[in-house]
Amino acid sequence: MSRRSDLKGRIESMIAHFDGGGEVDPALRDRLIEDLATWQASRIPEYGRLQLQGDWPAALPTDVFRFRRIAAHAKEDDVRVFSSSGTTSSDRSVHAYGDLSLYDLAARAAASRMLFPDVAQIRLVMLAPHEKEALDSSLEYMLTRFGEWFGSECTWAWRHAKLDLDRLTAVLSRAEVAGEPIALLGTSFAFVHAEDGLGQRRFGLAPGSRVMQTGGYKGRSREVDSDLLLEAISDRYGIATPFIINEFGATELSSQLYETTLREAIHPPVGPRRLWVPPWVRATPVDPDTLRPVEGDKVGILRIDDTANLDSVCCIQTADLAKRVEDGIVVLGRAAGATPRGCSLAADQALGAR
Amino acid sequence: MTDDARTIRGRATAVLNAGQALRAASTTERAVWLADAAAALNRHAGQAGPTLSEATGLSAPMVDWASRTTLDTIREDTLLALARTASRESEPPSAPIAMMAVVLAGNVFTASVRGILVPLLLGVPVLVKASSKELAFPAMLKDALRRSNANLGASVDIVAFPGGDVECETALVERAAAVSVYGSDETVAAMASRVGHGSIIPHGHGVSVAYCGAEALGGKQRSDTIANLALDICAYDQRGCLSPQLVFIEAATERSARDFAAGLAEEGLEPMNRTLPRGPLPASIGAEQAQWRGVAEVEGTLIRGTSYGLAIRSAQAIRWSPGYRNVTIVPVRTIDGAFDAIEPIGASLKCVGTDPASISNVSARLAESRPLQAYACALGSMQTPAVDAPADGFPIWHGLLRPSKTARGVTAKRR
């Protein structure tokens, strides 16, 4: 058995064990992270150049995915290449996959646990394009799989690069009349577009209806404070706020983190709103100088060790600010060209134009 | 402290009216008052170290160093020399404008010194919008001016309000003959939209670089080069537009570049962190720092220290750092390599710090360059410009004097 097959087998069993209702020993996960990092450092020269961070494997900054191909497999073995949104190629993170089976396994297990803990199938309404319209988007790939795995019926309300308000209104009205719960899944900016386009129209969706929103705005709609958007969505669709949750995903990751409120409303006890970290993932706020874990609930920058990232790099250093809350994580936002760097922006653009 | 438009208008009127008494004094009298105020503030700033440290995010020793080195440049002789040069170079005979509004940025707290004192020296009263992040130092400066001379003190006032408040911005600039804006290009553009581009003196986005010739990297000069570079990098935690982001070194091999960078780290930056420690790292900067350092490590060589990072990269792969003592060392074969790399920066390049042997060559190259407006200065003094150092390609008195009778089309000369 090859080293890769052995590692893949261990990841699969860990996720499957959890999905079957078992507990995952964090020590086992941590050993797997170590072994993955060692193998990946030997296969991916860029990763191999990073120094150890204390007794943890080095974490690769997400920015590296913008400038370099990060893959343990050859380009000709790519089955799918995801890239983040951005206006220029250097703004886009690129994540190449030679095998999507672990992505699928992780996505399905996490969504079953946190987004659909009470239903096997439900009517889905996507405020996002179908993967056919955005082949390089990991979110659209995931939502399309959700349609196949969890959708008793699936309506795509974002078509030809815009929100189809008629379609959205029609499907929501039908669900309202039928009294059947519905799940609305999409990007935050699509929900803002819906807010702007639906005017005074309000819906009273059936109990059990839910919303999953994800991603930032990236200039694609006006920006709305997350608490205000939560209230607006609740008011618009008649869904209690615990049933409106955020998903945290990234092009550089194969696993997703979900907010806890929906699951905890169904399976108490109820705790504070926070991101649940799947047991095959280690999410840690770290100190920006030492890159070591911060103490307690201090704000740090979020490091995510995602064992489902088999053919790229498992240990990822994000640019997100985060802190621990109980057994989960709260993401406080992304560092976006803060002030001193802003001083260099014009020059940055000048160099970029060379 | 936040002021409303009515308060701002009231202060603008008071400052404008005080201008007559200010102009009635001689240049020598104004220079004496200003020098006295700077000396008094220099004494007082030391006691206010903790307050300023908290307000600026710089360590207390850094605040002390920054106050001292800036205020030391404000002397009667340097001020009089500046006034003489301004008068000589402003042909035809010029008169001070009626009032200037100054918008300060928050990254380098002592920028207020030249921004406020030079207009006053030339007889121009000043209404200052302080950065919402840093009100303490301008307030201390105003107090020192008031104590030095009542007319001088009446000729300056400070207001504060959130950026983007159109009513307040309008009140700030509506009676000003010129508006000097320190800050981002967005801030400059916002103010220009209030007053028109003709009255704006922009001090927008900017970066600076250092250049070290081969001679400066070895022999007896090596330790001086390292000490001076370390100071330029650490001053104001590399937050200012005069802070070097890139250090070009004339190195024949990559190995020699790495050796010099290692020396800069061990003999320069590490000790500097004990004498002038870095202030606390804001979380958002920390996130950028982690990305920048990681990319540097993947794509080149990174030397990581207690509170600094040195990336060694080619001129083709430069990535701007978030500052806070994260610098790129760029080995080049000749000075041509450095200028090829910096010319695209254009007007955003503010200053080139360089070693004594290279300064005349660097100055000549800057003078020849069409896109660049930066000036050259000695390493170790990048963050302590002389009171008469140019700003953004113009003399520091640019916009403060207007032709008194005729030839209104003539403006200050560049450089």
Contacts between the chains, C-beta under 8 A, distances in Angstrom:
chain1	res1	chain2	res2	distance
A	46	B	298	4.6
A	46	B	299	7.9
A	47	B	298	7.7
A	49	B	297	6.0
A	49	B	298	5.6
A	50	B	294	6.9
A	50	B	297	5.6
A	50	B	298	6.7
A	51	B	297	6.9
A	51	B	304	7.6
A	59	B	294	7.6
A	60	B	294	6.6
A	60	B	298	7.4
A	61	B	290	6.2
A	61	B	291	4.4
A	61	B	293	7.8
A	61	B	294	3.2
A	61	B	295	5.9
A	61	B	298	7.8
A	62	B	291	6.9
A	63	B	291	4.3
A	63	B	292	7.7
A	63	B	294	6.9
A	63	B	295	5.1
A	64	B	294	6.4
A	64	B	295	5.7
A	64	B	298	5.2
A	67	B	295	6.7
A	67	B	299	7.0
A	68	B	298	6.8
A	68	B	299	7.6
A	286	B	290	7.9
A	287	B	286	7.6
A	288	B	281	5.9
A	288	B	283	7.3
A	288	B	285	7.7
A	288	B	286	2.6
A	288	B	287	6.4
A	288	B	289	5.4
A	288	B	290	5.1
A	289	B	281	6.3
A	289	B	286	7.1
A	289	B	289	7.7
A	289	B	306	7.7
A	289	B	307	6.6
A	291	B	290	6.7
A	299	B	283	5.1
A	300	B	283	7.6
A	300	B	286	8.0
A	301	B	283	7.3
A	301	B	286	5.9
A	301	B	287	4.5
A	301	B	290	5.5
A	317	B	290	5.5
A	317	B	291	7.3
A	317	B	294	6.0
A	318	B	287	7.9
A	319	B	287	4.4
A	319	B	288	6.8
A	319	B	290	7.3
A	319	B	291	5.4
A	320	B	287	7.1
A	321	B	283	5.0
A	321	B	284	6.7
A	321	B	287	6.0
A	332	B	283	8.0
A	334	B	287	7.4
A	335	B	283	7.6
A	335	B	284	4.0
A	335	B	285	7.2
A	335	B	286	7.7
A	335	B	287	3.6
A	335	B	288	5.1
A	336	B	284	7.7
A	337	B	288	7.6
A	338	B	282	6.9
A	338	B	284	4.3
A	338	B	285	5.5
A	338	B	288	6.4
A	338	B	322	6.7
A	339	B	106	7.3
A	339	B	107	6.4
A	339	B	184	7.9
A	340	B	107	6.0
A	340	B	238	7.6
A	340	B	239	4.7
A	340	B	285	6.8
A	340	B	322	6.0
A	340	B	323	3.9
A	340	B	324	7.0
A	341	B	285	7.9
A	341	B	288	6.2
A	341	B	320	6.5
A	341	B	321	7.6
A	341	B	322	4.6
A	341	B	323	6.6
A	342	B	184	5.3
A	342	B	205	7.3
A	343	B	107	6.6
A	343	B	184	7.3
A	343	B	205	5.7
A	343	B	206	6.2
A	343	B	207	6.9
A	343	B	239	7.7
A	343	B	240	7.6
A	343	B	241	5.4
A	343	B	323	7.6
A	344	B	205	6.9
A	344	B	206	8.0
A	344	B	207	4.9
A	344	B	245	6.3
A	344	B	320	4.5
A	344	B	323	8.0
A	344	B	348	7.9
A	345	B	184	7.7
A	345	B	185	7.3
A	345	B	205	5.7
A	346	B	185	5.8
A	346	B	204	7.2
A	346	B	205	3.9
A	346	B	206	7.8
A	346	B	348	4.5
A	347	B	205	6.8
A	347	B	206	7.5
A	347	B	207	4.7
A	347	B	320	7.0
A	347	B	345	4.5
A	347	B	346	7.9
A	347	B	348	4.2
A	347	B	349	7.0
A	348	B	320	5.0
A	350	B	344	4.7
A	350	B	345	5.3
A	350	B	346	5.6
A	350	B	348	6.4
A	351	B	318	6.2
A	351	B	320	7.8
A	351	B	344	5.6
A	351	B	345	6.9
A	353	B	344	6.9
A	354	B	344	5.1
